[in-house]
Amino acid sequence: MVLDENIKSQLNQYLDLLEGEILLKVSAGSDKVSNDMLALVEELALMSSKISVQNTQLKRTPSFSVNRPGEDTGVTFAGIPLGHEFTSLVLALLQVSGRAPKADQEVIDQIKNIDGEYHFETYVSLSCQNCPDVVQALNMMSVLNPNITHTMIDGAAYKEEAERNNVMAVPAVYLNGEFFSGGRITTEEILNKMGQGVDASELSEKDPYDVLVVGGGPAGASAAIYAARKGIRTGVVAERFGGQVEDTLSIENFISVPKTEGPKLVASLEEHVKDYNIDLMKSQRASNLEKKDLFELELENGAVLKSKSVILSTGARWRNIGVPGEEEFKNAGVAYCPHCDGPLFEGKDVAVIGGGNSGIEAAIDLAGIVKHVTVLEFAPELKADEVLQERANSLPNVTIIKNAQTTEITGTDNVNGISYIDRETEKEHHVELQGVFVQIGLVPNTEWLGETVERNRFGEIVVDSHGATNVPGLFAAGDCTNNPYNQIIIAMGSGATASLGAFDYLIRN
């Protein structure tokens, strides 16, 4: 039995929603993964009279495809889609059966209108929280358009293939045999990369807004909802709705919710935003902002949006260590998400740069997967909470080095080591390893603003108690500002503050 009783109970509820017949075509051998995969598909068939199983020969063994009888949909799982990918399997079953996907009609129409042949393959790890979004987006596209196929490939089940293709970070998406994208990517971003996104002229033709929110994280979502509740014309431009919260595995300090996960919270945020008359423009990156009679926000695709007031909530991103080798070996041994990419370094030696909470948590998580973890902390003492330090120090395969100034990440095709200077002795040391996880804090996404608005030496937008900047009508909220604490609940509060401040500005002007 592959599925436990609790999962089977939940799955039964979903299988009751199947609208049409499903044929699972299975390509299996005699290995353990094949046996477990056969057990899974047979359990599914026993749970629903609408599911049948047929043995076949697919491109990869073990794998299985999800089809309608007499019609190949192009949705294939190479490996066993459990862990974080179990939801991907459930959604594939529902959508192939005829149940409509939950997507904006505009996006569905764009997918259906794509011409040409597109064969996608995505390497994942079952512990990766970012991978399911990509898998589900490409599966949906395959169901909606017969010209598109998609195969999810479990990197652990196909370790040699993943290594042969130099996959060292997931999700890794290939299109027609060529690398297409790495990391989380939304359906809208996929369409943009394929040249099938929203036309810039359509965006430029939109009427001016009363409030235009730039950024779709907790601060941006909060600001938009507060503005829309005032009955004023509100728009949101977001490169990636949800921001960093999408990459957060566990959230236990969001008051009134004892525990949740980032993607779940983001889904709730988007659902809440869509409850209001808010023009949500996803996968659009801002490139310039000018104040004329109205604010004019230029997007990377050339579109220009106009608004009476603007709220900047562009958030922050992982800070780079800024040493030779970091940029060269990104996705080739240099990584930023231990939850996503940790399994790819099973049995290998890795380093974690950073001794704060995120760094020590990463070291603890990685210690259960890799051979050895070396933590490099620049300061004389770790900044992580004492309980985390105690846990890390108790692990036999974790070494913590303080006063270590990282100088270079070395390698040829992939990372093969890291060099650092002992700041006490000034001696240089080199550690041979295969992976480096950078965990040294955040940097605000404000470079594109230039001299438009006052920023401090850290690049953070300077705001007052109302969320106002030094430019009348321009407000800011969340992690891109000089707020001293970066927390989800604080970002939401600052978004509400900035929105109320913008509303007061509009009343006065």
Residue pairs with C-beta under 8 A, 6 or more apart in sequence:
1 39
1 43
2 36
2 39
2 40
2 43
2 80
2 82
3 11
3 40
3 43
7 86
8 43
8 47
11 47
11 90
12 47
14 90
14 93
14 94
15 44
15 47
15 48
15 50
15 51
15 93
17 94
17 99
18 48
18 50
18 51
18 93
18 94
18 97
18 99
19 97
19 98
19 99
20 50
20 68
20 97
20 98
21 50
21 51
21 52
21 68
21 69
21 97
22 48
22 50
22 51
22 52
22 66
22 67
22 68
22 93
22 96
22 97
23 51
23 52
23 53
23 54
23 67
23 68
23 69
24 41
24 44
24 45
24 51
24 52
24 53
24 54
24 64
24 65
24 66
24 67
25 54
25 55
25 56
25 58
25 64
25 65
25 67
25 72
26 37
26 38
26 41
26 53
26 54
26 55
26 56
26 62
26 63
26 64
27 55
27 56
27 57
27 58
27 60
27 61
27 62
27 63
27 64
28 34
28 35
28 37
28 38
28 55
28 61
28 62
28 64
29 61
29 62
31 62
33 62
33 79
33 80
33 157
34 61
34 62
36 80
37 62
37 63
37 64
37 79
37 80
40 80
40 82
41 53
41 64
42 53
44 51
44 93
45 51
45 52
45 53
50 97
51 93
52 69
58 64
58 65
58 76
59 76
59 151
60 76
60 78
60 151
60 153
60 158
62 78
62 79
62 157
63 76
63 77
63 78
63 79
63 151
64 76
64 77
65 72
65 73
65 74
65 75
65 76
65 77
66 73
66 75
66 76
66 77
66 89
66 92
66 93
66 96
67 73
67 75
67 96
68 96
68 97
73 96
73 142
73 143
74 142
74 143
74 146
74 148
74 149
74 150
75 92
75 96
75 139
75 142
75 143
75 149
75 150
76 149
76 150
76 151
76 152
77 85
77 88
77 89
77 92
77 151
77 152
78 151
78 152
78 153
78 154
78 157
78 158
79 126
79 152
79 153
79 154
79 156
79 157
79 158
80 126
80 154
80 157
81 88
81 89
81 126
81 152
81 154
82 126
83 126
83 127
84 126
84 127
84 128
84 129
84 131
84 132
85 124
85 126
85 131
85 132
85 135
85 152
85 154
87 132
87 136
88 132
88 135
88 136
88 139
88 152
91 101
91 136
91 139
91 140
92 139
92 143
95 101
95 139
95 140
95 143
96 143
101 108
101 140
101 143
101 144
103 140
103 187
106 198
107 187
107 188
107 191
108 144
110 191
110 196
110 197
110 198
111 140
111 141
111 144
111 145
111 148
111 187
111 191
111 196
112 144
112 145
113 196
114 141
114 145
114 147
114 148
114 194
114 196
115 147
116 147
117 147
117 176
118 147
118 148
118 149
118 175
118 176
118 194
119 148
119 149
119 150
119 175
119 176
119 177
120 138
120 141
120 142
120 148
120 149
120 150
120 151
120 173
120 174
120 175
120 180
121 150
121 151
121 153
121 173
121 174
122 131
122 134
122 135
122 138
122 150
122 151
122 152
122 153
122 171
122 172
122 173
122 174
123 153
123 155
123 158
123 162
123 165
123 167
123 170
123 171
123 172
123 174
124 131
124 134
124 135
124 152
124 153
124 154
124 155
124 170
124 171
125 131
125 154
125 155
125 156
125 170
125 340
125 341
125 342
125 343
125 344
126 154
126 156
126 343
127 339
127 340
127 342
127 343
128 170
128 171
128 337
128 339
128 340
128 341
128 343
129 247
129 249
129 261
129 262
129 263
129 339
129 340
130 170
130 171
130 183
130 184
130 246
130 247
130 337
130 340
131 170
131 171
131 340
132 263
133 184
133 186
133 246
133 263
134 171
134 173
134 184
134 185
135 150
135 152
135 171
137 185
137 186
137 187
137 190
138 148
138 150
138 173
138 190
139 150
139 152
140 187
141 148
141 150
141 187
141 190
142 148
142 149
142 150
153 161
153 162
155 162
155 167
155 170
155 343
155 344
156 343
156 346
162 344
165 172
165 174
166 332
166 413
166 414
167 344
168 331
168 332
168 333
168 335
168 341
168 344
168 345
168 414
168 435
169 182
169 183
169 330
169 331
169 335
169 340
169 341
169 344
170 340
170 341
170 344
171 182
171 183
171 184
171 185
171 340
172 179
172 181
172 182
172 331
173 179
173 180
173 181
173 182
173 185
174 180
180 193
181 189
181 190
181 193
182 331
184 240
184 246
184 247
185 193
186 240
186 241
186 282
186 283
188 197
188 198
188 282
188 283
189 240
189 283
191 197
191 283
192 283
192 301
197 283
197 301
198 281
198 284
200 299
200 301
200 302
200 303
201 303
202 303
203 281
203 284
203 299
203 301
203 303
203 305
204 303
204 304
204 305
206 235
206 279
206 305
207 233
208 233
208 294
208 306
208 307
208 308
209 233
209 234
209 235
209 279
209 305
209 306
209 307
209 308
210 227
210 232
210 233
210 234
210 307
210 308
210 309
210 506
211 223
211 224
211 227
211 232
211 233
211 234
211 235
211 307
211 308
211 309
211 310
211 311
211 499
211 502
211 503
211 506
212 234
212 235
212 236
212 237
212 295
212 297
212 305
212 307
212 309
212 310
212 311
213 220
213 223
213 224
213 227
213 234
213 235
213 236
213 237
213 310
213 311
213 313
214 220
214 237
214 286
214 289
214 297
214 310
214 311
214 312
214 313
214 314
215 236
215 237
215 238
215 239
215 243
215 312
215 313
215 314
215 315
215 445
215 478
215 480
216 236
216 237
216 238
216 239
216 240
216 241
216 242
216 243
216 280
216 282
216 313
217 242
217 243
217 244
217 245
217 313
217 315
217 478
217 479
217 491
218 243
218 245
218 269
218 478
218 488
218 489
218 491
218 492
218 495
219 313
219 315
219 477
219 478
219 479
219 491
219 492
219 494
219 495
219 498
220 236
220 238
220 243
220 311
220 313
220 477
220 478
220 495
221 236
221 269
221 270
221 272
221 273
221 492
221 495
222 477
222 491
222 492
222 493
222 494
222 495
222 496
222 499
223 311
223 313
223 477
223 495
223 496
223 498
223 499
223 502
224 234
224 236
224 273
224 276
224 278
224 280
224 499
225 272
225 273
225 276
225 278
225 499
226 495
226 496
226 499
226 500
226 503
227 234
227 311
227 499
227 502
227 503
228 234
228 276
228 277
228 278
229 276
230 503
232 503
232 506
233 279
234 276
234 277
234 278
234 279
235 278
235 279
235 280
235 281
235 305
235 307
236 273
236 278
236 279
236 280
236 281
237 281
237 284
237 286
237 297
237 299
237 305
238 280
238 281
238 282
238 283
238 284
239 283
239 284
239 285
239 286
240 246
240 282
240 283
241 266
241 269
241 270
241 280
241 282
242 262
242 263
242 265
242 266
242 269
242 270
243 315
244 315
244 316
244 317
244 442
244 479
245 251
245 262
245 265
245 266
245 269
245 488
246 262
246 263
246 266
247 262
247 337
248 261
248 262
249 261
249 262
249 339
250 259
250 260
250 261
251 257
251 259
251 260
251 261
251 262
251 265
251 488
252 258
252 259
253 487
253 488
253 489
254 260
254 265
254 488
254 489
255 489
265 488
270 280
273 280
274 280
284 299
284 300
284 301
284 303
285 299
285 300
286 297
286 298
286 299
286 300
286 314
286 448
287 298
287 299
287 300
287 448
288 297
288 298
288 448
289 295
289 296
289 297
289 298
289 310
289 448
289 449
289 452
289 453
289 474
290 296
290 298
290 452
291 452
291 471
291 473
291 474
294 306
294 307
294 308
295 306
295 307
295 308
295 309
295 310
295 473
295 474
296 304
296 305
296 306
297 304
297 305
297 306
297 307
297 310
298 304
299 305
308 473
308 506
308 509
309 473
309 474
309 475
309 502
309 505
309 506
310 473
310 474
310 475
311 467
311 475
311 476
311 477
311 495
311 498
311 499
311 502
312 446
312 449
312 453
312 461
312 469
312 474
312 475
312 476
312 477
312 480
313 476
313 477
313 478
313 480
313 491
313 495
313 498
314 444
314 445
314 446
314 478
314 480
315 444
315 445
315 478
315 479
315 480
316 442
316 443
316 444
316 445
316 479
316 480
316 486
317 442
317 443
317 445
318 336
318 438
318 439
318 441
318 442
318 443
319 438
319 440
319 441
319 442
319 443
320 326
320 327
320 438
320 443
321 353
321 406
321 438
321 440
323 406
323 407
323 408
323 409
324 407
324 408
324 409
325 334
325 408
325 409
325 410
325 411
325 415
326 334
326 409
326 436
326 438
328 409
328 411
329 409
329 411
329 414
329 415
329 436
332 411
332 413
332 414
332 415
333 409
333 411
333 414
333 415
333 416
333 434
333 435
333 436
334 409
334 415
334 435
334 436
334 438
335 341
335 435
335 436
335 437
335 438
336 437
336 438
336 439
338 352
338 362
338 365
338 366
338 437
338 439
339 365
341 435
341 437
342 365
342 366
342 369
342 370
343 369
344 435
345 366
345 369
345 370
345 434
345 435
346 369
346 370
347 370
347 371
348 370
348 371
348 433
348 434
348 435
349 370
349 371
349 372
349 373
349 374
349 431
349 432
349 433
349 434
349 435
350 366
350 370
350 372
350 373
350 374
350 433
350 434
350 435
350 436
350 437
351 373
351 374
351 375
351 376
351 418
351 431
351 433
351 435
351 436
351 437
352 359
352 360
352 362
352 363
352 366
352 373
352 374
352 375
352 376
352 436
352 437
352 439
353 359
353 376
353 406
353 436
353 437
353 438
353 439
353 440
354 362
354 375
354 376
354 377
354 438
354 439
354 440
354 441
355 375
355 376
355 377
355 378
355 379
355 381
355 382
355 383
355 384
355 400
355 402
356 382
356 383
356 384
356 439
356 440
356 441
357 383
357 384
357 385
357 388
358 439
358 441
359 375
359 377
359 384
359 439
359 440
360 375
360 382
360 384
360 388
360 389
360 391
360 392
361 384
361 388
362 437
362 439
363 373
363 375
363 392
363 395
363 398
363 400
364 388
364 391
364 392
364 395
364 398
366 373
366 437
367 373
367 392
367 395
367 397
367 398
370 397
370 435
371 397
372 397
372 398
372 399
372 433
373 395
373 397
373 398
373 399
374 399
374 401
374 418
374 431
374 433
375 392
375 398
375 399
375 400
375 401
376 401
376 404
376 406
376 418
376 420
377 383
377 400
377 401
377 402
377 403
377 404
378 403
378 404
378 405
378 406
378 423
379 402
379 403
380 402
380 403
381 402
382 389
382 400
382 402
384 392
392 398
392 400
393 400
401 420
403 422
403 423
403 424
404 420
404 421
404 422
404 423
405 420
405 421
405 423
406 418
406 419
406 420
407 419
407 420
407 421
407 428
408 418
408 419
409 415
409 417
409 418
409 419
409 436
410 416
410 417
410 418
410 419
410 430
411 417
414 434
415 433
415 434
415 435
415 436
416 432
416 433
416 434
417 430
417 431
417 432
417 433
418 430
418 431
418 433
418 436
419 428
419 429
419 430
419 431
420 428
420 429
420 431
421 427
421 428
421 429
422 428
422 429
442 479
442 486
443 458
443 459
444 458
444 459
444 460
444 461
444 479
444 480
444 481
445 480
446 455
446 459
446 460
446 461
446 480
447 459
449 455
449 461
452 471
453 461
453 462
453 469
453 470
453 471
453 474
453 476
454 461
454 462
454 469
454 470
455 461
455 462
456 462
456 482
458 482
460 480
460 481
460 482
460 483
461 469
461 476
461 480
461 481
461 482
462 469
462 470
462 481
462 482
463 469
463 475
463 476
463 477
463 481
463 482
463 483
463 498
465 497
466 475
466 497
466 498
466 500
466 501
466 504
467 475
467 476
467 477
467 481
467 494
467 497
467 498
467 499
467 500
467 501
467 502
468 474
468 475
468 498
468 501
468 505
469 475
469 476
472 505
472 509
473 502
473 505
473 509
475 498
475 499
475 501
475 502
475 505
476 498
477 491
477 494
477 495
477 497
477 498
477 499
478 491
478 494
478 495
479 486
479 491
481 494
483 490
483 494
